[in-house]
């Protein structure tokens, strides 16, 4: 019997992911260690309870139908529009205050404008490219 507990190997033992030597070590250790034997029994019981639990009462077709519902799509679109509008307003507000702030030097303003302006241009280019590719994307109807 090994003197060190094999608790870190128990999950792998149940999953069948251990080497033959590791499996034998766990088997031998559990035959003489009540604590590890109890831990292994608890893991088995937990696995049985989880494997028998229903994850969703909705079928896959109904789930897809719910996600493609016009109300869901409309609310998602409105949510994105409000989010983007809020970002634009916050950005223009920050830009306005950056321009009228007299405590910052021109170079500091230029650096900040360059960083955020560059990020805005990159975001715009990625969004534009995704909109163009969306029309011809051969994977858009692939179901996972």
DOLUMLO-131173 format. One record per residue: residue number from 1; residue in one letter; x, y, z of N, C-alpha, C in turn. Coordinates in steps of 0.02 Angstrom, whole numbers, plus 50000, padded with zeros to 5 digits. Each point is the difference from the previous one (the first is absolute). Layout:
<recs>
+-----+---+-------+-------+-------+-------+-------+-------+-------+-------+-------+
|   k | r |   n.x |   n.y |   n.z |  ca.x |  ca.y |  ca.z |   c.x |   c.y |   c.z |
+-----+---+-------+-------+-------+-------+-------+-------+-------+-------+-------+
| NUM | a |     X |     Y |     Z |     X |     Y |     Z |     X |     Y |     Z |
...
+-----+---+-------+-------+-------+-------+-------+-------+-------+-------+-------+
</recs>
This chain:
<recs>
+-----+---+-------+-------+-------+-------+-------+-------+-------+-------+-------+
|   k | r |   n.x |   n.y |   n.z |  ca.x |  ca.y |  ca.z |   c.x |   c.y |   c.z |
+-----+---+-------+-------+-------+-------+-------+-------+-------+-------+-------+
|   1 | x | 50042 | 49941 | 50000 | 49958 | 50059 | 50000 | 50044 | 50062 | 50000 |
|   2 | x | 49985 | 50048 | 49957 | 50038 | 50062 | 49996 | 49980 | 50044 | 50058 |
|   3 | x | 50047 | 50040 | 50023 | 49986 | 50044 | 50057 | 49968 | 50065 | 49978 |
|   4 | x | 50010 | 50020 | 49937 | 49970 | 50062 | 49976 | 49932 | 49986 | 49970 |
|   5 | x | 49953 | 50045 | 50012 | 49933 | 49992 | 49973 | 50001 | 50012 | 49924 |
|   6 | x | 49954 | 49970 | 49966 | 49997 | 50004 | 49927 | 49940 | 50041 | 49977 |
|   7 | x | 49978 | 50047 | 50040 | 49940 | 50040 | 49985 | 50004 | 50035 | 49933 |
|   8 | x | 50059 | 50023 | 49980 | 50005 | 50037 | 49937 | 49993 | 49953 | 49940 |
|   9 | x | 50005 | 49935 | 50011 | 49994 | 49952 | 49945 | 49930 | 49969 | 49994 |
|  10 | x | 49958 | 50011 | 50049 | 49935 | 49966 | 50002 | 49955 | 50018 | 49941 |
|  11 | x | 49998 | 50063 | 49982 | 49958 | 50020 | 49943 | 50025 | 49969 | 49936 |
|  12 | x | 50065 | 50000 | 49990 | 50029 | 49968 | 49941 | 49988 | 49925 | 50000 |
|  13 | x | 50000 | 49970 | 50059 | 49985 | 49929 | 50007 | 49930 | 49984 | 49975 |
|  14 | x | 49951 | 50041 | 50022 | 49931 | 49989 | 49978 | 49992 | 50013 | 49925 |
|  15 | x | 50037 | 50048 | 49974 | 49994 | 50017 | 49929 | 50039 | 49952 | 49955 |
|  16 | x | 50041 | 49956 | 50029 | 50040 | 49954 | 49960 | 50057 | 50035 | 49965 |
|  17 | x | 50027 | 50053 | 50030 | 50053 | 50039 | 49969 | 50069 | 49986 | 50028 |
|  18 | x | 50005 | 49954 | 50046 | 50064 | 49986 | 50032 | 50038 | 49946 | 49963 |
|  19 | x | 50066 | 49999 | 50009 | 50040 | 49946 | 49974 | 49987 | 49938 | 50041 |
|  20 | x | 50023 | 49943 | 49975 | 49989 | 49938 | 50037 | 50034 | 50003 | 50069 |
|  21 | x | 50058 | 50029 | 50002 | 50036 | 50005 | 50064 | 49961 | 50044 | 50050 |
|  22 | x | 49973 | 50056 | 49975 | 49961 | 50044 | 50044 | 49936 | 49966 | 50023 |
|  23 | x | 49966 | 49964 | 49955 | 49939 | 49964 | 50020 | 50015 | 49949 | 50054 |
|  24 | x | 50054 | 49963 | 49992 | 50019 | 49950 | 50050 | 50016 | 50034 | 50067 |
|  25 | x | 50033 | 50057 | 49996 | 50016 | 50036 | 50062 | 49937 | 50021 | 50036 |
|  26 | x | 49951 | 50027 | 49964 | 49937 | 50021 | 50030 | 49963 | 49940 | 50029 |
|  27 | x | 49997 | 49946 | 49962 | 49964 | 49940 | 50024 | 50032 | 49973 | 50064 |
|  28 | x | 50065 | 49993 | 50000 | 50035 | 49975 | 50060 | 49991 | 50047 | 50059 |
|  29 | x | 50006 | 50064 | 49987 | 49994 | 50049 | 50055 | 49930 | 49999 | 50029 |
|  30 | x | 49950 | 49999 | 49957 | 49930 | 50002 | 50023 | 49981 | 49936 | 50038 |
|  31 | x | 50034 | 49945 | 49985 | 49984 | 49939 | 50036 | 50021 | 50004 | 50074 |
|  32 | x | 50048 | 50044 | 50015 | 50022 | 50006 | 50069 | 49987 | 50068 | 50031 |
|  33 | x | 49971 | 50047 | 49964 | 49989 | 50068 | 50027 | 49925 | 50015 | 49998 |
|  34 | x | 49972 | 50005 | 50058 | 49927 | 50011 | 50005 | 49981 | 50069 | 49974 |
|  35 | x | 50041 | 50051 | 50012 | 49984 | 50068 | 49979 | 49997 | 50004 | 49923 |
|  36 | x | 50050 | 49973 | 49967 | 50000 | 50003 | 49926 | 49945 | 49956 | 49971 |
|  37 | x | 49985 | 49944 | 50032 | 49945 | 49957 | 49978 | 49933 | 50037 | 50005 |
|  38 | x | 49991 | 50037 | 50055 | 49939 | 50040 | 50008 | 49996 | 50056 | 49949 |
|  39 | x | 50058 | 50033 | 49988 | 50001 | 50053 | 49950 | 49982 | 49973 | 49931 |
|  40 | x | 50026 | 49942 | 49983 | 49985 | 49969 | 49936 | 49925 | 49982 | 49995 |
|  41 | x | 49972 | 49975 | 50054 | 49928 | 49984 | 50000 | 49959 | 50063 | 49993 |
|  42 | x | 50020 | 50055 | 50032 | 49964 | 50064 | 49993 | 50004 | 50026 | 49928 |
|  43 | x | 50058 | 49994 | 49970 | 50007 | 50022 | 49930 | 49957 | 49958 | 49953 |
|  44 | x | 49997 | 49935 | 50012 | 49957 | 49957 | 49959 | 49926 | 50020 | 50008 |
|  45 | x | 49979 | 50011 | 50062 | 49931 | 50019 | 50012 | 49983 | 50067 | 49968 |
|  46 | x | 50046 | 50047 | 50006 | 49990 | 50065 | 49969 | 49995 | 49994 | 49924 |
|  47 | x | 50043 | 49960 | 49971 | 49998 | 49990 | 49927 | 49933 | 49970 | 49978 |
|  48 | x | 49975 | 49952 | 50038 | 49935 | 49969 | 49983 | 49943 | 50050 | 50005 |
|  49 | x | 50002 | 50042 | 50052 | 49947 | 50051 | 50007 | 50003 | 50051 | 49944 |
|  50 | x | 50059 | 50021 | 49982 | 50007 | 50050 | 49946 | 49982 | 49970 | 49933 |
|  51 | x | 50022 | 49939 | 49987 | 49986 | 49970 | 49934 | 49925 | 49987 | 49991 |
|  52 | x | 49963 | 49991 | 50054 | 49929 | 49987 | 49994 | 49958 | 50063 | 50001 |
|  53 | x | 50031 | 50058 | 50012 | 49962 | 50063 | 50005 | 49985 | 50026 | 49930 |
|  54 | x | 49938 | 50020 | 49989 | 49983 | 50031 | 49935 | 50030 | 50071 | 49997 |
|  55 | x | 50034 | 50015 | 49945 | 50031 | 50065 | 49994 | 49950 | 50053 | 49976 |
|  56 | x | 49954 | 49979 | 49959 | 49951 | 50048 | 49974 | 49937 | 49962 | 49983 |
|  57 | x | 49944 | 50030 | 50015 | 49937 | 49969 | 49982 | 49980 | 50017 | 49928 |
|  58 | x | 50032 | 50049 | 49971 | 49985 | 50019 | 49931 | 50039 | 49956 | 49953 |
|  59 | x | 49968 | 49979 | 49947 | 50036 | 49963 | 49948 | 50042 | 50048 | 49959 |
|  60 | x | 50045 | 49972 | 49962 | 50046 | 50042 | 49960 | 49962 | 50042 | 49949 |
|  61 | x | 49948 | 49971 | 49970 | 49961 | 50037 | 49950 | 49963 | 50058 | 50033 |
|  62 | x | 49971 | 49989 | 50058 | 49964 | 50054 | 50034 | 50048 | 50054 | 50023 |
|  63 | x | 50058 | 49980 | 50023 | 50050 | 50049 | 50022 | 50019 | 50045 | 49941 |
|  64 | x | 50013 | 49970 | 49942 | 50018 | 50038 | 49940 | 49943 | 50046 | 49978 |
|  65 | x | 49938 | 49974 | 50005 | 49942 | 50039 | 49982 | 49992 | 50061 | 50046 |
|  66 | x | 50012 | 49990 | 50065 | 49996 | 50056 | 50048 | 50053 | 50052 | 49985 |
|  67 | x | 50060 | 49979 | 49982 | 50054 | 50048 | 49986 | 49989 | 50037 | 49935 |
|  68 | x | 49963 | 49971 | 49953 | 49987 | 50032 | 49936 | 49934 | 50038 | 50000 |
|  69 | x | 49968 | 50005 | 50057 | 49937 | 50036 | 50006 | 50010 | 50073 | 49982 |
|  70 | x | 49951 | 50030 | 49966 | 50008 | 50070 | 49979 | 50006 | 50047 | 50059 |
|  71 | x | 49965 | 49986 | 50055 | 50005 | 50043 | 50059 | 50070 | 49998 | 50029 |
|  72 | x | 50030 | 49941 | 50002 | 50068 | 49994 | 50025 | 50049 | 50037 | 49955 |
|  73 | x | 49992 | 49992 | 49935 | 50045 | 50034 | 49953 | 49991 | 50075 | 50003 |
|  74 | x | 49937 | 50023 | 50006 | 49988 | 50072 | 50004 | 50029 | 50029 | 50064 |
|  75 | x | 49989 | 49967 | 50056 | 50027 | 50027 | 50063 | 50076 | 49998 | 50000 |
|  76 | x | 50030 | 49949 | 49970 | 50073 | 49997 | 49995 | 50026 | 50057 | 49957 |
|  77 | x | 49966 | 50014 | 49945 | 50021 | 50055 | 49956 | 49993 | 50067 | 50035 |
|  78 | x | 49945 | 50011 | 50036 | 49991 | 50063 | 50037 | 50053 | 50006 | 50053 |
|  79 | x | 50015 | 49945 | 50035 | 50052 | 50002 | 50051 | 50068 | 50020 | 49972 |
|  80 | x | 50018 | 49971 | 49943 | 50064 | 50019 | 49969 | 50000 | 50073 | 49977 |
|  81 | x | 49944 | 50023 | 49973 | 49997 | 50070 | 49978 | 50008 | 50047 | 50059 |
|  82 | x | 49965 | 49986 | 50056 | 50007 | 50042 | 50059 | 50071 | 49998 | 50028 |
|  83 | x | 50031 | 49942 | 50000 | 50068 | 49994 | 50024 | 50049 | 50041 | 49958 |
|  84 | x | 49994 | 49993 | 49933 | 50045 | 50037 | 49955 | 49987 | 50075 | 50005 |
|  85 | x | 49936 | 50020 | 50004 | 49984 | 50071 | 50007 | 50030 | 50027 | 50065 |
|  86 | x | 49994 | 49963 | 50054 | 50030 | 50021 | 50064 | 50075 | 50007 | 49995 |
|  87 | x | 50033 | 49953 | 49967 | 50072 | 50005 | 49990 | 50019 | 50061 | 49959 |
|  88 | x | 49961 | 50014 | 49948 | 50015 | 50058 | 49958 | 49992 | 50065 | 50039 |
|  89 | x | 49945 | 50005 | 50038 | 49989 | 50061 | 50040 | 50055 | 50008 | 50051 |
|  90 | x | 50018 | 49946 | 50035 | 50054 | 50005 | 50050 | 50066 | 50018 | 49967 |
|  91 | x | 50013 | 49973 | 49941 | 50062 | 50016 | 49964 | 50003 | 50072 | 49979 |
|  92 | x | 49945 | 50026 | 49972 | 49999 | 50070 | 49980 | 50005 | 50047 | 50060 |
|  93 | x | 49968 | 49981 | 50054 | 50003 | 50040 | 50061 | 50072 | 50003 | 50026 |
|  94 | x | 50034 | 49942 | 50001 | 50069 | 49998 | 50023 | 50045 | 50040 | 49953 |
|  95 | x | 49988 | 49994 | 49935 | 50040 | 50036 | 49951 | 49990 | 50076 | 50007 |
|  96 | x | 49939 | 50021 | 50011 | 49985 | 50071 | 50011 | 50038 | 50027 | 50060 |
|  97 | x | 49997 | 49963 | 50056 | 50035 | 50023 | 50060 | 50075 | 49996 | 49993 |
|  98 | x | 50024 | 49954 | 49960 | 50071 | 49995 | 49987 | 50024 | 50061 | 49962 |
|  99 | x | 49961 | 50023 | 49952 | 50020 | 50057 | 49959 | 49997 | 50066 | 50039 |
| 100 | x | 49952 | 50007 | 50046 | 49995 | 50065 | 50035 | 50040 | 50001 | 50065 |
| 101 | x | 50028 | 49943 | 50020 | 50040 | 49997 | 50062 | 50066 | 50038 | 49989 |
| 102 | x | 50010 | 50053 | 50038 | 50060 | 50040 | 49991 | 50059 | 49977 | 50042 |
| 103 | x | 49988 | 49953 | 50046 | 50055 | 49978 | 50043 | 50045 | 49948 | 49966 |
| 104 | x | 49979 | 49975 | 49942 | 50040 | 49951 | 49963 | 50036 | 50033 | 49943 |
| 105 | x | 50061 | 49977 | 49987 | 50038 | 50027 | 49944 | 49972 | 49972 | 49935 |
| 106 | x | 50020 | 50031 | 49945 | 49977 | 49978 | 49934 | 50025 | 49929 | 49985 |
| 107 | x | 50060 | 49984 | 50021 | 50028 | 49934 | 49987 | 49961 | 49946 | 50037 |
| 108 | x | 49982 | 50013 | 50063 | 49960 | 49952 | 50038 | 49932 | 49989 | 49967 |
| 109 | x | 49969 | 50055 | 49978 | 49936 | 49994 | 49965 | 50008 | 49961 | 49935 |
| 110 | x | 50054 | 50012 | 49964 | 50012 | 49966 | 49937 | 50011 | 49925 | 50011 |
| 111 | x | 50037 | 49982 | 50052 | 50012 | 49929 | 50015 | 49935 | 49965 | 50017 |
| 112 | x | 49961 | 50031 | 50044 | 49936 | 49969 | 50020 | 49953 | 49994 | 49941 |
| 113 | x | 49996 | 50053 | 49959 | 49958 | 49998 | 49941 | 50024 | 49946 | 49952 |
| 114 | x | 50065 | 49993 | 49992 | 50028 | 49950 | 49955 | 49983 | 49929 | 50022 |
| 115 | x | 50007 | 49986 | 50065 | 49984 | 49933 | 50025 | 49927 | 49984 | 49991 |
| 116 | x | 49957 | 50044 | 50024 | 49927 | 49986 | 49995 | 49975 | 50005 | 49928 |
| 117 | x | 50028 | 50045 | 49962 | 49981 | 50006 | 49930 | 50021 | 49937 | 49961 |
| 118 | x | 50059 | 49975 | 50014 | 50023 | 49938 | 49968 | 49956 | 49941 | 50018 |
| 119 | x | 49981 | 49995 | 50064 | 49954 | 49946 | 50020 | 49933 | 50006 | 49965 |
| 120 | x | 49976 | 50061 | 49994 | 49935 | 50010 | 49966 | 50004 | 49981 | 49927 |
| 121 | x | 50055 | 50018 | 49966 | 50008 | 49982 | 49929 | 50005 | 49925 | 49992 |
| 122 | x | 50038 | 49967 | 50045 | 50006 | 49926 | 49997 | 49932 | 49967 | 50011 |
| 123 | x | 49962 | 50023 | 50049 | 49934 | 49973 | 50013 | 49955 | 50009 | 49940 |
| 124 | x | 50001 | 50059 | 49971 | 49959 | 50013 | 49941 | 50019 | 49954 | 49942 |
| 125 | x | 50065 | 49990 | 49989 | 50022 | 49959 | 49943 | 49981 | 49927 | 50011 |
| 126 | x | 50004 | 49975 | 50063 | 49980 | 49931 | 50014 | 49925 | 49992 | 49990 |
| 127 | x | 49961 | 50047 | 50026 | 49927 | 49996 | 49991 | 49981 | 50003 | 49927 |
| 128 | x | 50032 | 50043 | 49962 | 49985 | 50006 | 49928 | 50017 | 49935 | 49964 |
| 129 | x | 50058 | 49971 | 50016 | 50020 | 49938 | 49968 | 49952 | 49943 | 50017 |
| 130 | x | 49978 | 49996 | 50063 | 49952 | 49948 | 50019 | 49933 | 50009 | 49964 |
| 131 | x | 49978 | 50062 | 49992 | 49938 | 50011 | 49963 | 50006 | 49980 | 49927 |
| 132 | x | 50058 | 50013 | 49970 | 50011 | 49981 | 49930 | 50002 | 49924 | 49995 |
| 133 | x | 50036 | 49967 | 50045 | 50008 | 49927 | 49997 | 49935 | 49964 | 50018 |
| 134 | x | 49957 | 50032 | 50038 | 49938 | 49968 | 50021 | 49957 | 49980 | 49941 |
| 135 | x | 50004 | 50038 | 49946 | 49959 | 49986 | 49941 | 50021 | 49936 | 49965 |
| 136 | x | 50065 | 49984 | 50003 | 50025 | 49942 | 49963 | 50030 | 49947 | 50047 |
| 137 | x | 49987 | 50004 | 50064 | 50028 | 49953 | 50048 | 49969 | 49931 | 49990 |
| 138 | x | 50041 | 49951 | 49979 | 49972 | 49934 | 49987 | 49988 | 49960 | 50064 |
| 139 | x | 50021 | 50026 | 50058 | 49991 | 49965 | 50063 | 49944 | 50029 | 50043 |
| 140 | x | 49963 | 50050 | 49976 | 49950 | 50033 | 50042 | 49941 | 49955 | 50016 |
| 141 | x | 49985 | 49949 | 49960 | 49945 | 49956 | 50013 | 50021 | 49933 | 50030 |
| 142 | x | 50064 | 49994 | 50018 | 50024 | 49938 | 50030 | 49976 | 49997 | 50072 |
| 143 | x | 49971 | 49942 | 50018 | 49976 | 49991 | 50068 | 50050 | 49960 | 50040 |
| 144 | x | 50013 | 50022 | 50059 | 50049 | 49966 | 50043 | 49964 | 49953 | 50046 |
+-----+---+-------+-------+-------+-------+-------+-------+-------+-------+-------+
</recs>
